[in-house]
Amino acid sequence: MATSLADCLQTAVRERREFYVIQRTVEIAVQGGRVARAEFAPKVIADGTLFDFQQQSRDGHVDFRLGFIRLDWTLFEGGRRIAATRVADSVVRQAMAQAESITDNIAFQVNEAYRSAVTAWIASTTHARRWLRRARTTGSCNCGSARVRPRPTEIADAQASLTRAQQNYLNARYNYLIAMDRLEYAMGVGQTPMTQASKHP
């Protein structure tokens, strides 16, 4: 085969959408951990109120103005920040474990599809062609001899052998094409509705 296993794995990393999803998941989890460990500045709250004490009058008056600036800074949280940091770390570990599981699954799919494609390629290019060539040679020797006239049963056996060899070759070729389609699907480049939708939104 012209394509190596390393090239197939690299293509799967580039084309499979699962890698982008798990990468984003890990990035979000890591960002959550950074937020949990960040040092927060105090909250500065500014507010104001207008009071009208002459409510019996129809005209509105502003009798009292109140404005304030408040600094809100929690000095003790009872271990809430530590708990949030531990939760963020567990989320990161969970995302990493999920990413490792998905990558191992994709690598296994590509490896299995590549091994099947190599086996089918060897069968279609080597064994099946050898059977077909041997059957044709045997048939031509049995049917084309001028000195010894072949019997009808020998001719029938030669033709049957040639037919079986042709069928074996076509079956091997079919298995090879199926294996190549499965390999393309495992790499994420197969012509399926999902891949076409992802490439042409």
N, C-alpha and C positions, 0 to 999 in steps of 0.2 A: 504494500500500500504506500501511496505517496505521502500520506499524512501520518505523522508520528503521534504517539500518545500524549506527549507534552504539548503539541500544538492543539490537540483536541481539548485538553484540560484548560489551556489558555483561552481558547475560543469560548468554552463554557463559562469561564470567569467573566469574560467580556460581554457575552450575550444573554446569559440567564438572568432574569429579572429578580430572582431570589437574592442574589448577591447585593444588589442595590438596596433591597428592602432591609436585609439584616444589617447592612452598613449604616443605614439611617437609624435603625433601632438601637444599635450600639452607641452611635453618636448622641442620640437623645438621652440615653441612660447615663452616659458620661457627663453630659451637660447638667443633668439633674444632680449628680454627685457634686459637681462644682458649685451649684447653687446652694446645696445643703451645707457646704463647708465655707461659703463666703461670709465675710464679715459685713453685717448689715449696719448702715448708718442710722442714726435716730430719725424718727419721723418728725417733721416740722409741720405743724398744723396752724393755719391762720384762719380766723373767723371773726365775724362782726354781726351785731344785732342793733336794730333801731326800735325804740319803745315810744309809744304814744300813750300818755297818761290822761289826756283830755278826751275821753271817749264820748262824752256827752255832746261835744261839738261835731258838726257835720264836716268841718274842714279837718284835714289831716295835719297833725303837728308831730314834729320829732322832738320829744322832750328829753330823751336820754339816749345817748349813743354809747355802745359798748363794743370794744374790739380787743382781741387778744391774740397772742402767738404762743402756742404750746409746743413744748419739746417732749416727744414720747419716745422713751428709750427703756426697754425692758432689761433690767440688770440680772435678773435670775428667772430662768424658765423651767427649772425643775428637771433638767436632763432632756428637754424636748429636742434641742439641737443635736445632741448625741444620738438620740433615737432616730432622728431624720437622716443623719449621716449613715447610720447602720442600714437603714431601709434603702437608701440610695445605693450603697455598696452591694446589697443583695440584688437590687434590680440590675445593676451592671453585670454581676456574676450570672444572673439568669439570662440576660441578653447574650453574653458571651457563650454560655453553654448552648443556647438555642442556635446561635450562629455556627458553632462548631458542629452541631448535629446536622444542620442543613448542608453545610459544605461537605461533610463526610458522605451524606446521602447522594449529593450530586456527583462527587468524585467516584463513588461506587457505581452509579448509573453509567457514567462515561467509561469507566474501566470495563464494565461488563459488556457494554455496547461495542467498545473497541475490540475486545477479545473475540466477540462473536463475529464482527466484521472481518477480522483477520482470518479466522477459521473458515468463514464462507468464501473469502477471496482465494485462499489456498485451495479449497475444494473446487472452486469454479475454474481456476486458472491452471491447476496442476493435475489433479486426479481425474476430473471429469473430461478434460481434453485428452488425457492419456487414454482413458477408456474409449472415447470416441475415435481416436486415431487408431487404436488397436483393432476396434471392431471394423473400421473401414478397411484396414489392411487385410484382416482375415477374410472379409467378404470379397475383396478384389482377388485374393489368392484362390479362393474356392470357386469363384464364378468366372474368372478370366483365364483359366488355364486351358491351353489348346490341346495339350497331350492327353490329359485326363479329364474326361467330362464329368463334372460334379453331379451328384445325385440330387433329386428334388428335395430330399430331406436336408441335405447339407446346405442347399441354397436357402431353404426356409429358416434353418438355424442361423445362418449368417445374417439374413435380413432381420431376424428377431433380435440377434445380438446388437446389430447396428441401431435398431429402434430403441432398445433398452439403453444403449450408450447415449443416444441423442436425448432421451428422456432424462437420464441422470444429469447430463450436462445442463439441460434447461432448468431442472430442479435446483441444481447448484447455483446457477445464475440468478434464479428467482430468490433463493435464500440470501445470496450476496446483496441483491438490491434491497431486500427487506432489512438486512442487517445495517446497511448504509443509511437507510431512512431512520432506523432506531438510533443510530449514532448521531445523526443530525438533530433528532428530537432531543436527545440527551444533552447535546451542546447548546440547544436553544436556537438553532438556525433552521429548524424544519419548517416546511410550508404548511402550517396549521392556522386555523382562524385566530387563535390567541396571539401567536407571534406576528401575524399580519396586523392585528389590531394594535399591538404595542409599537410596531414600527411605523404605522400610519394612523396616528390618532385623529 
